[in-house]
């Protein structure tokens, strides 16, 4: 599952090397439960998990939403 989260983080936005590792850690830490709960059965790859999380934005935990926001900046 960790590889899925890292792939999601890498596909979501370009990351700088230094900040990228911290942001990937945030994704793994804060979004795992949301992906398990909201996106069960969604195959990773092609941005599908990110789309799923965005589709469930109002149901997403605050921590996951903040981790995704960091990826955009």
CHARMM-style PDB file with segment names, atoms N, HN, CA, C and O in Angstrom:
ATOM      1  N   UNK     1       0.820  -1.192   0.000  1.00  0.00      PROA
ATOM      2  CA  UNK     1       0.000   0.000   0.000  1.00  0.00      PROA
ATOM      3  C   UNK     1       0.861   1.251   0.000  1.00  0.00      PROA
ATOM      4  O   UNK     1       0.488   2.261  -0.596  1.00  0.00      PROA
ATOM      5  N   UNK     2       2.011   1.194   0.664  1.00  0.00      PROA
ATOM      6  HN  UNK     2       2.313   0.373   1.148  1.00  0.00      PROA
ATOM      7  CA  UNK     2       2.890   2.358   0.704  1.00  0.00      PROA
ATOM      8  C   UNK     2       3.340   2.759  -0.695  1.00  0.00      PROA
ATOM      9  O   UNK     2       3.431   3.948  -1.001  1.00  0.00      PROA
ATOM     10  N   UNK     3       3.622   1.773  -1.547  1.00  0.00      PROA
ATOM     11  HN  UNK     3       3.548   0.808  -1.298  1.00  0.00      PROA
ATOM     12  CA  UNK     3       4.042   2.069  -2.915  1.00  0.00      PROA
ATOM     13  C   UNK     3       2.921   2.757  -3.680  1.00  0.00      PROA
ATOM     14  O   UNK     3       3.185   3.630  -4.506  1.00  0.00      PROA
ATOM     15  N   UNK     4       1.689   2.383  -3.420  1.00  0.00      PROA
ATOM     16  HN  UNK     4       1.475   1.674  -2.748  1.00  0.00      PROA
ATOM     17  CA  UNK     4       0.548   3.029  -4.060  1.00  0.00      PROA
ATOM     18  C   UNK     4       0.500   4.493  -3.670  1.00  0.00      PROA
ATOM     19  O   UNK     4       0.298   5.361  -4.519  1.00  0.00      PROA
ATOM     20  N   UNK     5       0.683   4.768  -2.393  1.00  0.00      PROA
ATOM     21  HN  UNK     5       0.846   4.063  -1.704  1.00  0.00      PROA
ATOM     22  CA  UNK     5       0.640   6.147  -1.925  1.00  0.00      PROA
ATOM     23  C   UNK     5       1.779   6.962  -2.503  1.00  0.00      PROA
ATOM     24  O   UNK     5       1.587   8.121  -2.869  1.00  0.00      PROA
ATOM     25  N   UNK     6       2.955   6.378  -2.592  1.00  0.00      PROA
ATOM     26  HN  UNK     6       3.111   5.436  -2.295  1.00  0.00      PROA
ATOM     27  CA  UNK     6       4.085   7.090  -3.167  1.00  0.00      PROA
ATOM     28  C   UNK     6       3.825   7.361  -4.639  1.00  0.00      PROA
ATOM     29  O   UNK     6       4.105   8.456  -5.125  1.00  0.00      PROA
ATOM     30  N   UNK     7       3.293   6.379  -5.354  1.00  0.00      PROA
ATOM     31  HN  UNK     7       3.065   5.489  -4.960  1.00  0.00      PROA
ATOM     32  CA  UNK     7       2.962   6.577  -6.767  1.00  0.00      PROA
ATOM     33  C   UNK     7       1.920   7.677  -6.920  1.00  0.00      PROA
ATOM     34  O   UNK     7       2.005   8.498  -7.833  1.00  0.00      PROA
ATOM     35  N   UNK     8       0.943   7.690  -6.033  1.00  0.00      PROA
ATOM     36  HN  UNK     8       0.873   7.023  -5.291  1.00  0.00      PROA
ATOM     37  CA  UNK     8      -0.072   8.732  -6.049  1.00  0.00      PROA
ATOM     38  C   UNK     8       0.557  10.096  -5.844  1.00  0.00      PROA
ATOM     39  O   UNK     8       0.237  11.046  -6.559  1.00  0.00      PROA
ATOM     40  N   UNK     9       1.442  10.197  -4.879  1.00  0.00      PROA
ATOM     41  HN  UNK     9       1.702   9.426  -4.298  1.00  0.00      PROA
ATOM     42  CA  UNK     9       2.102  11.465  -4.598  1.00  0.00      PROA
ATOM     43  C   UNK     9       2.933  11.924  -5.782  1.00  0.00      PROA
ATOM     44  O   UNK     9       2.919  13.106  -6.124  1.00  0.00      PROA
ATOM     45  N   UNK    10       3.650  11.019  -6.407  1.00  0.00      PROA
ATOM     46  HN  UNK    10       3.662  10.058  -6.129  1.00  0.00      PROA
ATOM     47  CA  UNK    10       4.493  11.375  -7.534  1.00  0.00      PROA
ATOM     48  C   UNK    10       3.673  11.755  -8.756  1.00  0.00      PROA
ATOM     49  O   UNK    10       4.087  12.615  -9.533  1.00  0.00      PROA
ATOM     50  N   UNK    11       2.534  11.139  -8.935  1.00  0.00      PROA
ATOM     51  HN  UNK    11       2.197  10.440  -8.304  1.00  0.00      PROA
ATOM     52  CA  UNK    11       1.690  11.436 -10.085  1.00  0.00      PROA
ATOM     53  C   UNK    11       0.900  12.727  -9.899  1.00  0.00      PROA
ATOM     54  O   UNK    11       0.473  13.345 -10.875  1.00  0.00      PROA
ATOM     55  N   UNK    12       0.709  13.128  -8.661  1.00  0.00      PROA
ATOM     56  HN  UNK    12       1.056  12.627  -7.868  1.00  0.00      PROA
ATOM     57  CA  UNK    12      -0.142  14.275  -8.372  1.00  0.00      PROA
ATOM     58  C   UNK    12       0.478  15.599  -8.778  1.00  0.00      PROA
ATOM     59  O   UNK    12      -0.223  16.486  -9.262  1.00  0.00      PROA
ATOM     60  N   UNK    13       1.766  15.744  -8.590  1.00  0.00      PROA
ATOM     61  HN  UNK    13       2.336  15.023  -8.196  1.00  0.00      PROA
ATOM     62  CA  UNK    13       2.424  17.018  -8.884  1.00  0.00      PROA
ATOM     63  C   UNK    13       3.920  16.810  -8.919  1.00  0.00      PROA
ATOM     64  O   UNK    13       4.445  15.906  -8.270  1.00  0.00      PROA
ATOM     65  N   UNK    14       4.615  17.656  -9.685  1.00  0.00      PROA
ATOM     66  HN  UNK    14       4.189  18.390 -10.213  1.00  0.00      PROA
ATOM     67  CA  UNK    14       6.073  17.556  -9.656  1.00  0.00      PROA
ATOM     68  C   UNK    14       6.590  17.963  -8.279  1.00  0.00      PROA
ATOM     69  O   UNK    14       6.099  18.919  -7.680  1.00  0.00      PROA
ATOM     70  N   UNK    15       7.578  17.234  -7.789  1.00  0.00      PROA
ATOM     71  HN  UNK    15       7.977  16.457  -8.276  1.00  0.00      PROA
ATOM     72  CA  UNK    15       8.094  17.480  -6.452  1.00  0.00      PROA
ATOM     73  C   UNK    15       9.576  17.786  -6.519  1.00  0.00      PROA
ATOM     74  O   UNK    15      10.300  17.197  -7.323  1.00  0.00      PROA
ATOM     75  N   UNK    16      10.024  18.684  -5.697  1.00  0.00      PROA
ATOM     76  HN  UNK    16       9.437  19.162  -5.044  1.00  0.00      PROA
ATOM     77  CA  UNK    16      11.456  18.895  -5.589  1.00  0.00      PROA
ATOM     78  C   UNK    16      12.035  17.767  -4.742  1.00  0.00      PROA
ATOM     79  O   UNK    16      11.318  17.163  -3.944  1.00  0.00      PROA
ATOM     80  N   UNK    17      13.297  17.482  -4.903  1.00  0.00      PROA
ATOM     81  HN  UNK    17      13.880  17.972  -5.551  1.00  0.00      PROA
ATOM     82  CA  UNK    17      13.903  16.335  -4.221  1.00  0.00      PROA
ATOM     83  C   UNK    17      13.807  16.466  -2.709  1.00  0.00      PROA
ATOM     84  O   UNK    17      13.392  15.508  -2.056  1.00  0.00      PROA
ATOM     85  N   UNK    18      14.164  17.584  -2.124  1.00  0.00      PROA
ATOM     86  HN  UNK    18      14.501  18.362  -2.654  1.00  0.00      PROA
ATOM     87  CA  UNK    18      14.149  17.738  -0.676  1.00  0.00      PROA
ATOM     88  C   UNK    18      12.753  17.713  -0.101  1.00  0.00      PROA
ATOM     89  O   UNK    18      12.489  16.996   0.864  1.00  0.00      PROA
ATOM     90  N   UNK    19      11.866  18.479  -0.675  1.00  0.00      PROA
ATOM     91  HN  UNK    19      12.081  19.061  -1.459  1.00  0.00      PROA
ATOM     92  CA  UNK    19      10.506  18.565  -0.165  1.00  0.00      PROA
ATOM     93  C   UNK    19       9.707  17.325  -0.538  1.00  0.00      PROA
ATOM     94  O   UNK    19       8.768  16.957   0.167  1.00  0.00      PROA
ATOM     95  N   UNK    20      10.068  16.686  -1.625  1.00  0.00      PROA
ATOM     96  HN  UNK    20      10.831  16.985  -2.198  1.00  0.00      PROA
ATOM     97  CA  UNK    20       9.319  15.532  -2.122  1.00  0.00      PROA
ATOM     98  C   UNK    20       9.239  14.408  -1.128  1.00  0.00      PROA
ATOM     99  O   UNK    20       8.179  13.804  -0.960  1.00  0.00      PROA
ATOM    100  N   UNK    21      10.341  14.110  -0.461  1.00  0.00      PROA
ATOM    101  HN  UNK    21      11.202  14.601  -0.598  1.00  0.00      PROA
ATOM    102  CA  UNK    21      10.326  13.010   0.508  1.00  0.00      PROA
ATOM    103  C   UNK    21       9.404  13.315   1.674  1.00  0.00      PROA
ATOM    104  O   UNK    21       8.685  12.432   2.144  1.00  0.00      PROA
ATOM    105  N   UNK    22       9.415  14.536   2.140  1.00  0.00      PROA
ATOM    106  HN  UNK    22       9.999  15.253   1.758  1.00  0.00      PROA
ATOM    107  CA  UNK    22       8.539  14.912   3.252  1.00  0.00      PROA
ATOM    108  C   UNK    22       7.082  14.852   2.813  1.00  0.00      PROA
ATOM    109  O   UNK    22       6.226  14.396   3.571  1.00  0.00      PROA
ATOM    110  N   UNK    23       6.790  15.312   1.588  1.00  0.00      PROA
ATOM    111  HN  UNK    23       7.486  15.683   0.972  1.00  0.00      PROA
ATOM    112  CA  UNK    23       5.420  15.306   1.099  1.00  0.00      PROA
ATOM    113  C   UNK    23       4.929  13.880   0.860  1.00  0.00      PROA
ATOM    114  O   UNK    23       3.767  13.575   1.129  1.00  0.00      PROA
ATOM    115  N   UNK    24       5.797  13.009   0.360  1.00  0.00      PROA
ATOM    116  HN  UNK    24       6.741  13.257   0.142  1.00  0.00      PROA
ATOM    117  CA  UNK    24       5.423  11.610   0.192  1.00  0.00      PROA
ATOM    118  C   UNK    24       5.101  10.991   1.546  1.00  0.00      PROA
ATOM    119  O   UNK    24       4.160  10.207   1.673  1.00  0.00      PROA
ATOM    120  N   UNK    25       5.889  11.351   2.555  1.00  0.00      PROA
ATOM    121  HN  UNK    25       6.653  11.988   2.451  1.00  0.00      PROA
ATOM    122  CA  UNK    25       5.637  10.848   3.906  1.00  0.00      PROA
ATOM    123  C   UNK    25       4.304  11.330   4.432  1.00  0.00      PROA
ATOM    124  O   UNK    25       3.590  10.583   5.101  1.00  0.00      PROA
ATOM    125  N   UNK    26       3.959  12.583   4.132  1.00  0.00      PROA
ATOM    126  HN  UNK    26       4.539  13.190   3.588  1.00  0.00      PROA
ATOM    127  CA  UNK    26       2.666  13.121   4.542  1.00  0.00      PROA
ATOM    128  C   UNK    26       1.528  12.344   3.885  1.00  0.00      PROA
ATOM    129  O   UNK    26       0.533  12.017   4.532  1.00  0.00      PROA
ATOM    130  N   UNK    27       1.684  12.053   2.595  1.00  0.00      PROA
ATOM    131  HN  UNK    27       2.493  12.319   2.070  1.00  0.00      PROA
ATOM    132  CA  UNK    27       0.656  11.287   1.891  1.00  0.00      PROA
ATOM    133  C   UNK    27       0.484   9.914   2.538  1.00  0.00      PROA
ATOM    134  O   UNK    27      -0.634   9.486   2.825  1.00  0.00      PROA
ATOM    135  N   UNK    28       1.595   9.238   2.759  1.00  0.00      PROA
ATOM    136  HN  UNK    28       2.504   9.585   2.526  1.00  0.00      PROA
ATOM    137  CA  UNK    28       1.534   7.902   3.350  1.00  0.00      PROA
ATOM    138  C   UNK    28       0.918   7.953   4.748  1.00  0.00      PROA
ATOM    139  O   UNK    28       0.141   7.077   5.126  1.00  0.00      PROA
ATOM    140  N   UNK    29       1.266   8.967   5.492  1.00  0.00      PROA
ATOM    141  HN  UNK    29       1.898   9.679   5.185  1.00  0.00      PROA
ATOM    142  CA  UNK    29       0.813   9.072   6.880  1.00  0.00      PROA
ATOM    143  C   UNK    29      -0.657   9.478   6.978  1.00  0.00      PROA
ATOM    144  O   UNK    29      -1.419   8.899   7.753  1.00  0.00      PROA
ATOM    145  N   UNK    30      -1.045  10.467   6.195  1.00  0.00      PROA
ATOM    146  HN  UNK    30      -0.426  10.938   5.565  1.00  0.00      PROA
ATOM    147  CA  UNK    30      -2.367  11.062   6.381  1.00  0.00      PROA
ATOM    148  C   UNK    30      -3.455  10.560   5.438  1.00  0.00      PROA
ATOM    149  O   UNK    30      -4.638  10.752   5.722  1.00  0.00      PROA
ATOM    150  N   UNK    31      -3.092   9.921   4.322  1.00  0.00      PROA
ATOM    151  HN  UNK    31      -2.132   9.765   4.092  1.00  0.00      PROA
ATOM    152  CA  UNK    31      -4.118   9.522   3.349  1.00  0.00      PROA
ATOM    153  C   UNK    31      -4.393   8.030   3.292  1.00  0.00      PROA
ATOM    154  O   UNK    31      -5.367   7.612   2.665  1.00  0.00      PROA
ATOM    155  N   UNK    32      -3.572   7.227   3.921  1.00  0.00      PROA
ATOM    156  HN  UNK    32      -2.780   7.567   4.429  1.00  0.00      PROA
ATOM    157  CA  UNK    32      -3.761   5.780   3.836  1.00  0.00      PROA
ATOM    158  C   UNK    32      -5.157   5.362   4.291  1.00  0.00      PROA
ATOM    159  O   UNK    32      -5.833   4.606   3.593  1.00  0.00      PROA
ATOM    160  N   UNK    33      -5.585   5.835   5.426  1.00  0.00      PROA
ATOM    161  HN  UNK    33      -5.036   6.450   5.993  1.00  0.00      PROA
ATOM    162  CA  UNK    33      -6.902   5.450   5.941  1.00  0.00      PROA
ATOM    163  C   UNK    33      -8.016   5.952   5.025  1.00  0.00      PROA
ATOM    164  O   UNK    33      -9.017   5.263   4.831  1.00  0.00      PROA
ATOM    165  N   UNK    34      -7.848   7.145   4.463  1.00  0.00      PROA
ATOM    166  HN  UNK    34      -7.034   7.705   4.621  1.00  0.00      PROA
ATOM    167  CA  UNK    34      -8.858   7.685   3.555  1.00  0.00      PROA
ATOM    168  C   UNK    34      -8.943   6.854   2.280  1.00  0.00      PROA
ATOM    169  O   UNK    34     -10.037   6.573   1.791  1.00  0.00      PROA
ATOM    170  N   UNK    35      -7.788   6.462   1.741  1.00  0.00      PROA
ATOM    171  HN  UNK    35      -6.899   6.691   2.138  1.00  0.00      PROA
ATOM    172  CA  UNK    35      -7.788   5.634   0.538  1.00  0.00      PROA
ATOM    173  C   UNK    35      -8.444   4.290   0.840  1.00  0.00      PROA
ATOM    174  O   UNK    35      -9.244   3.793   0.048  1.00  0.00      PROA
ATOM    175  N   UNK    36      -8.105   3.708   1.983  1.00  0.00      PROA
ATOM    176  HN  UNK    36      -7.455   4.113   2.627  1.00  0.00      PROA
ATOM    177  CA  UNK    36      -8.704   2.417   2.371  1.00  0.00      PROA
ATOM    178  C   UNK    36     -10.219   2.541   2.546  1.00  0.00      PROA
ATOM    179  O   UNK    36     -10.968   1.633   2.187  1.00  0.00      PROA
ATOM    180  N   UNK    37     -10.658   3.657   3.094  1.00  0.00      PROA
ATOM    181  HN  UNK    37     -10.049   4.395   3.387  1.00  0.00      PROA
ATOM    182  CA  UNK    37     -12.078   3.851   3.399  1.00  0.00      PROA
ATOM    183  C   UNK    37     -12.876   4.329   2.188  1.00  0.00      PROA
ATOM    184  O   UNK    37     -13.954   3.804   1.911  1.00  0.00      PROA
ATOM    185  N   UNK    38     -12.356   5.315   1.471  1.00  0.00      PROA
ATOM    186  HN  UNK    38     -11.480   5.741   1.696  1.00  0.00      PROA
ATOM    187  CA  UNK    38     -13.120   5.968   0.415  1.00  0.00      PROA
ATOM    188  C   UNK    38     -12.891   5.393  -0.981  1.00  0.00      PROA
ATOM    189  O   UNK    38     -13.753   5.501  -1.853  1.00  0.00      PROA
ATOM    190  N   UNK    39     -11.733   4.787  -1.182  1.00  0.00      PROA
ATOM    191  HN  UNK    39     -11.033   4.700  -0.474  1.00  0.00      PROA
ATOM    192  CA  UNK    39     -11.348   4.364  -2.536  1.00  0.00      PROA
ATOM    193  C   UNK    39     -11.063   2.870  -2.613  1.00  0.00      PROA
ATOM    194  O   UNK    39     -10.270   2.419  -3.439  1.00  0.00      PROA
ATOM    195  N   UNK    40     -11.705   2.126  -1.762  1.00  0.00      PROA
ATOM    196  HN  UNK    40     -12.350   2.492  -1.091  1.00  0.00      PROA
ATOM    197  CA  UNK    40     -11.521   0.671  -1.749  1.00  0.00      PROA
ATOM    198  C   UNK    40     -11.896   0.108  -3.119  1.00  0.00      PROA
ATOM    199  O   UNK    40     -12.954   0.421  -3.665  1.00  0.00      PROA
ATOM    200  N   UNK    41     -11.022  -0.716  -3.658  1.00  0.00      PROA
ATOM    201  HN  UNK    41     -10.162  -0.970  -3.215  1.00  0.00      PROA
ATOM    202  CA  UNK    41     -11.289  -1.330  -4.941  1.00  0.00      PROA
ATOM    203  C   UNK    41     -10.813  -0.528  -6.139  1.00  0.00      PROA
ATOM    204  O   UNK    41     -10.890  -1.007  -7.271  1.00  0.00      PROA
ATOM    205  N   UNK    42     -10.320   0.687  -5.910  1.00  0.00      PROA
ATOM    206  HN  UNK    42     -10.257   1.076  -4.991  1.00  0.00      PROA
ATOM    207  CA  UNK    42      -9.785   1.496  -7.012  1.00  0.00      PROA
ATOM    208  C   UNK    42      -8.359   1.043  -7.272  1.00  0.00      PROA
ATOM    209  O   UNK    42      -7.530   1.017  -6.363  1.00  0.00      PROA
ATOM    210  N   UNK    43      -8.080   0.690  -8.509  1.00  0.00      PROA
ATOM    211  HN  UNK    43      -8.754   0.711  -9.248  1.00  0.00      PROA
ATOM    212  CA  UNK    43      -6.732   0.254  -8.874  1.00  0.00      PROA
ATOM    213  C   UNK    43      -5.801   1.458  -8.963  1.00  0.00      PROA
ATOM    214  O   UNK    43      -6.170   2.486  -9.531  1.00  0.00      PROA
ATOM    215  N   UNK    44      -4.603   1.339  -8.408  1.00  0.00      PROA
ATOM    216  HN  UNK    44      -4.304   0.503  -7.947  1.00  0.00      PROA
ATOM    217  CA  UNK    44      -3.659   2.453  -8.482  1.00  0.00      PROA
ATOM    218  C   UNK    44      -3.146   2.637  -9.908  1.00  0.00      PROA
ATOM    219  O   UNK    44      -3.174   1.724 -10.734  1.00  0.00      PROA
ATOM    220  N   UNK    45      -2.682   3.841 -10.155  1.00  0.00      PROA
ATOM    221  HN  UNK    45      -2.659   4.583  -9.485  1.00  0.00      PROA
ATOM    222  CA  UNK    45      -2.106   4.157 -11.459  1.00  0.00      PROA
ATOM    223  C   UNK    45      -3.024   5.061 -12.260  1.00  0.00      PROA
ATOM    224  O   UNK    45      -4.245   5.042 -12.103  1.00  0.00      PROA
ATOM    225  N   UNK    46      -2.413   5.841 -13.112  1.00  0.00      PROA
ATOM    226  HN  UNK    46      -1.422   5.857 -13.240  1.00  0.00      PROA
ATOM    227  CA  UNK    46      -3.190   6.717 -13.977  1.00  0.00      PROA
ATOM    228  C   UNK    46      -3.923   7.822 -13.251  1.00  0.00      PROA
ATOM    229  O   UNK    46      -4.834   8.426 -13.817  1.00  0.00      PROA
ATOM    230  N   UNK    47      -3.551   8.103 -12.011  1.00  0.00      PROA
ATOM    231  HN  UNK    47      -2.811   7.613 -11.552  1.00  0.00      PROA
ATOM    232  CA  UNK    47      -4.195   9.160 -11.241  1.00  0.00      PROA
ATOM    233  C   UNK    47      -5.558   8.779 -10.682  1.00  0.00      PROA
ATOM    234  O   UNK    47      -6.289   9.637 -10.189  1.00  0.00      PROA
ATOM    235  N   UNK    48      -5.906   7.491 -10.755  1.00  0.00      PROA
ATOM    236  HN  UNK    48      -5.312   6.793 -11.156  1.00  0.00      PROA
ATOM    237  CA  UNK    48      -7.236   7.068 -10.297  1.00  0.00      PROA
ATOM    238  C   UNK    48      -7.460   7.296  -8.805  1.00  0.00      PROA
ATOM    239  O   UNK    48      -8.545   7.714  -8.399  1.00  0.00      PROA
ATOM    240  N   UNK    49      -6.445   7.026  -7.988  1.00  0.00      PROA
ATOM    241  HN  UNK    49      -5.564   6.686  -8.317  1.00  0.00      PROA
ATOM    242  CA  UNK    49      -6.618   7.236  -6.544  1.00  0.00      PROA
ATOM    243  C   UNK    49      -6.754   8.718  -6.225  1.00  0.00      PROA
ATOM    244  O   UNK    49      -7.556   9.101  -5.374  1.00  0.00      PROA
ATOM    245  N   UNK    50      -5.981   9.543  -6.897  1.00  0.00      PROA
ATOM    246  HN  UNK    50      -5.329   9.232  -7.589  1.00  0.00      PROA
ATOM    247  CA  UNK    50      -6.082  10.988  -6.686  1.00  0.00      PROA
ATOM    248  C   UNK    50      -7.465  11.483  -7.095  1.00  0.00      PROA
ATOM    249  O   UNK    50      -8.069  12.290  -6.389  1.00  0.00      PROA
ATOM    250  N   UNK    51      -7.967  11.008  -8.224  1.00  0.00      PROA
ATOM    251  HN  UNK    51      -7.476  10.352  -8.798  1.00  0.00      PROA
ATOM    252  CA  UNK    51      -9.312  11.388  -8.661  1.00  0.00      PROA
ATOM    253  C   UNK    51     -10.359  10.952  -7.641  1.00  0.00      PROA
ATOM    254  O   UNK    51     -11.301  11.687  -7.348  1.00  0.00      PROA
ATOM    255  N   UNK    52     -10.183   9.758  -7.110  1.00  0.00      PROA
ATOM    256  HN  UNK    52      -9.417   9.161  -7.348  1.00  0.00      PROA
ATOM    257  CA  UNK    52     -11.115   9.252  -6.108  1.00  0.00      PROA
ATOM    258  C   UNK    52     -11.109  10.143  -4.868  1.00  0.00      PROA
ATOM    259  O   UNK    52     -12.164  10.517  -4.355  1.00  0.00      PROA
ATOM    260  N   UNK    53      -9.909  10.477  -4.394  1.00  0.00      PROA
ATOM    261  HN  UNK    53      -9.053  10.173  -4.810  1.00  0.00      PROA
ATOM    262  CA  UNK    53      -9.822  11.341  -3.214  1.00  0.00      PROA
ATOM    263  C   UNK    53     -10.463  12.699  -3.478  1.00  0.00      PROA
ATOM    264  O   UNK    53     -11.173  13.233  -2.626  1.00  0.00      PROA
ATOM    265  N   UNK    54     -10.213  13.248  -4.649  1.00  0.00      PROA
ATOM    266  HN  UNK    54      -9.637  12.814  -5.341  1.00  0.00      PROA
ATOM    267  CA  UNK    54     -10.813  14.543  -4.992  1.00  0.00      PROA
ATOM    268  C   UNK    54     -12.331  14.441  -5.056  1.00  0.00      PROA
ATOM    269  O   UNK    54     -13.034  15.361  -4.637  1.00  0.00      PROA
ATOM    270  N   UNK    55     -12.843  13.323  -5.580  1.00  0.00      PROA
ATOM    271  HN  UNK    55     -12.272  12.576  -5.920  1.00  0.00      PROA
ATOM    272  CA  UNK    55     -14.286  13.125  -5.670  1.00  0.00      PROA
ATOM    273  C   UNK    55     -14.931  13.036  -4.287  1.00  0.00      PROA
ATOM    274  O   UNK    55     -16.111  13.344  -4.121  1.00  0.00      PROA
ATOM    275  N   UNK    56     -14.148  12.612  -3.302  1.00  0.00      PROA
ATOM    276  HN  UNK    56     -13.190  12.362  -3.436  1.00  0.00      PROA
ATOM    277  CA  UNK    56     -14.641  12.478  -1.930  1.00  0.00      PROA
ATOM    278  C   UNK    56     -14.070  13.572  -1.037  1.00  0.00      PROA
ATOM    279  O   UNK    56     -13.874  13.368   0.161  1.00  0.00      PROA
ATOM    280  N   UNK    57     -13.805  14.725  -1.624  1.00  0.00      PROA
ATOM    281  HN  UNK    57     -13.964  14.890  -2.597  1.00  0.00      PROA
ATOM    282  CA  UNK    57     -13.166  15.821  -0.897  1.00  0.00      PROA
ATOM    283  C   UNK    57     -13.838  16.188   0.407  1.00  0.00      PROA
ATOM    284  O   UNK    57     -13.161  16.482   1.392  1.00  0.00      PROA
ATOM    285  N   UNK    58     -15.159  16.177   0.427  1.00  0.00      PROA
ATOM    286  HN  UNK    58     -15.709  15.939  -0.374  1.00  0.00      PROA
ATOM    287  CA  UNK    58     -15.879  16.567   1.644  1.00  0.00      PROA
ATOM    288  C   UNK    58     -15.831  15.484   2.716  1.00  0.00      PROA
ATOM    289  O   UNK    58     -16.073  15.761   3.890  1.00  0.00      PROA
ATOM    290  N   UNK    59     -15.521  14.257   2.318  1.00  0.00      PROA
ATOM    291  HN  UNK    59     -15.324  14.033   1.363  1.00  0.00      PROA
ATOM    292  CA  UNK    59     -15.443  13.146   3.265  1.00  0.00      PROA
ATOM    293  C   UNK    59     -14.008  12.869   3.710  1.00  0.00      PROA
ATOM    294  O   UNK    59     -13.778  12.106   4.649  1.00  0.00      PROA
ATOM    295  N   UNK    60     -13.067  13.480   3.044  1.00  0.00      PROA
ATOM    296  HN  UNK    60     -13.254  14.100   2.282  1.00  0.00      PROA
ATOM    297  CA  UNK    60     -11.644  13.257   3.309  1.00  0.00      PROA
ATOM    298  C   UNK    60     -11.256  13.851   4.666  1.00  0.00      PROA
ATOM    299  O   UNK    60     -11.800  14.873   5.087  1.00  0.00      PROA
ATOM    300  N   UNK    61     -10.323  13.205   5.334  1.00  0.00      PROA
ATOM    301  HN  UNK    61      -9.881  12.376   4.993  1.00  0.00      PROA
ATOM    302  CA  UNK    61      -9.843  13.733   6.611  1.00  0.00      PROA
ATOM    303  C   UNK    61      -9.082  15.037   6.378  1.00  0.00      PROA
ATOM    304  O   UNK    61      -8.559  15.282   5.291  1.00  0.00      PROA
ATOM    305  N   UNK    62      -9.032  15.852   7.401  1.00  0.00      PROA
ATOM    306  HN  UNK    62      -9.457  15.652   8.284  1.00  0.00      PROA
ATOM    307  CA  UNK    62      -8.325  17.129   7.309  1.00  0.00      PROA
ATOM    308  C   UNK    62      -6.852  16.907   7.002  1.00  0.00      PROA
ATOM    309  O   UNK    62      -6.275  17.630   6.190  1.00  0.00      PROA
ATOM    310  N   UNK    63      -6.239  15.921   7.637  1.00  0.00      PROA
ATOM    311  HN  UNK    63      -6.707  15.334   8.297  1.00  0.00      PROA
ATOM    312  CA  UNK    63      -4.819  15.652   7.421  1.00  0.00      PROA
ATOM    313  C   UNK    63      -4.517  15.284   5.985  1.00  0.00      PROA
ATOM    314  O   UNK    63      -3.528  15.754   5.423  1.00  0.00      PROA
ATOM    315  N   UNK    64      -5.348  14.451   5.379  1.00  0.00      PROA
ATOM    316  HN  UNK    64      -6.151  14.069   5.836  1.00  0.00      PROA
ATOM    317  CA  UNK    64      -5.151  14.051   3.999  1.00  0.00      PROA
ATOM    318  C   UNK    64      -5.345  15.239   3.067  1.00  0.00      PROA
ATOM    319  O   UNK    64      -4.564  15.439   2.136  1.00  0.00      PROA
ATOM    320  N   UNK    65      -6.382  16.021   3.318  1.00  0.00      PROA
ATOM    321  HN  UNK    65      -7.016  15.858   4.074  1.00  0.00      PROA
ATOM    322  CA  UNK    65      -6.638  17.211   2.497  1.00  0.00      PROA
ATOM    323  C   UNK    65      -5.439  18.164   2.541  1.00  0.00      PROA
ATOM    324  O   UNK    65      -5.048  18.729   1.519  1.00  0.00      PROA
ATOM    325  N   UNK    66      -4.873  18.332   3.711  1.00  0.00      PROA
ATOM    326  HN  UNK    66      -5.191  17.873   4.540  1.00  0.00      PROA
ATOM    327  CA  UNK    66      -3.706  19.205   3.842  1.00  0.00      PROA
ATOM    328  C   UNK    66      -2.482  18.622   3.122  1.00  0.00      PROA
ATOM    329  O   UNK    66      -1.712  19.364   2.513  1.00  0.00      PROA
ATOM    330  N   UNK    67      -2.303  17.313   3.190  1.00  0.00      PROA
ATOM    331  HN  UNK    67      -2.929  16.710   3.685  1.00  0.00      PROA
ATOM    332  CA  UNK    67      -1.183  16.671   2.496  1.00  0.00      PROA
ATOM    333  C   UNK    67      -1.337  16.843   0.987  1.00  0.00      PROA
ATOM    334  O   UNK    67      -0.356  17.113   0.295  1.00  0.00      PROA
ATOM    335  N   UNK    68      -2.547  16.692   0.472  1.00  0.00      PROA
ATOM    336  HN  UNK    68      -3.344  16.473   1.034  1.00  0.00      PROA
ATOM    337  CA  UNK    68      -2.789  16.890  -0.960  1.00  0.00      PROA
ATOM    338  C   UNK    68      -2.546  18.338  -1.354  1.00  0.00      PROA
ATOM    339  O   UNK    68      -2.001  18.615  -2.423  1.00  0.00      PROA
ATOM    340  N   UNK    69      -2.950  19.256  -0.493  1.00  0.00      PROA
ATOM    341  HN  UNK    69      -3.393  19.032   0.375  1.00  0.00      PROA
ATOM    342  CA  UNK    69      -2.743  20.677  -0.773  1.00  0.00      PROA
ATOM    343  C   UNK    69      -1.256  20.996  -0.855  1.00  0.00      PROA
ATOM    344  O   UNK    69      -0.843  21.794  -1.698  1.00  0.00      PROA
ATOM    345  N   UNK    70      -0.448  20.389   0.001  1.00  0.00      PROA
ATOM    346  HN  UNK    70      -0.783  19.741   0.685  1.00  0.00      PROA
ATOM    347  CA  UNK    70       1.001  20.607  -0.035  1.00  0.00      PROA
ATOM    348  C   UNK    70       1.597  20.146  -1.359  1.00  0.00      PROA
ATOM    349  O   UNK    70       2.563  20.734  -1.847  1.00  0.00      PROA
ATOM    350  N   UNK    71       1.025  19.096  -1.941  1.00  0.00      PROA
ATOM    351  HN  UNK    71       0.241  18.618  -1.545  1.00  0.00      PROA
ATOM    352  CA  UNK    71       1.518  18.609  -3.221  1.00  0.00      PROA
ATOM    353  C   UNK    71       1.320  19.629  -4.331  1.00  0.00      PROA
ATOM    354  O   UNK    71       2.125  19.711  -5.259  1.00  0.00      PROA
ATOM    355  N   UNK    72       0.259  20.398  -4.236  1.00  0.00      PROA
ATOM    356  HN  UNK    72      -0.395  20.332  -3.482  1.00  0.00      PROA
ATOM    357  CA  UNK    72      -0.039  21.391  -5.259  1.00  0.00      PROA
ATOM    358  C   UNK    72       0.889  22.587  -5.203  1.00  0.00      PROA
ATOM    359  O   UNK    72       1.125  23.245  -6.217  1.00  0.00      PROA
ATOM    360  N   UNK    73       1.417  22.871  -4.022  1.00  0.00      PROA
ATOM    361  HN  UNK    73       1.226  22.337  -3.199  1.00  0.00      PROA
ATOM    362  CA  UNK    73       2.261  24.066  -3.889  1.00  0.00      PROA
ATOM    363  C   UNK    73       3.717  23.761  -4.064  1.00  0.00      PROA
ATOM    364  OT1 UNK    73       4.551  24.663  -3.980  1.00  0.00      PROA
TER     365      UNK     73
END
